């Protein structure tokens, strides 16, 4: 089951600067949009080689976490 969290009410009550919400059909990242932005960047010379991309992990993988748990339990 997909859990959808909405912060619309919080934003509307707490935000103190002008804002607007994108319509439902435009509020998600789409492959075509990413490609169009990439084409603009490429035209402006902002392209970088694929090898230069590095992942930014927000947390350790499940395998790493389980390995650390086993190591802590063994000590």
C-alpha positions, 0 to 999 in steps of 0.5 A: 500500500502506498502511503501518501503524505500531504503537507498542503495544510501545513504549508498553507498555515505556516508559509509566510511568503507567496506560493502556489501549488502545481496542478496534479498533472504537473507536480511529479518529476517526469522523464521527459521533463528531466530530458528537456532540462538535460538538453538545456544544460547540454546546450549551455555547456553544463554537461558532465561525463557520466563517469563523473556522477557519484551517488549520494546515499542517504543511509547505509544499505540493509546489508551494511546495517545487518552486518553491523548488527551482527558485529555488535551482537558478537562483541 
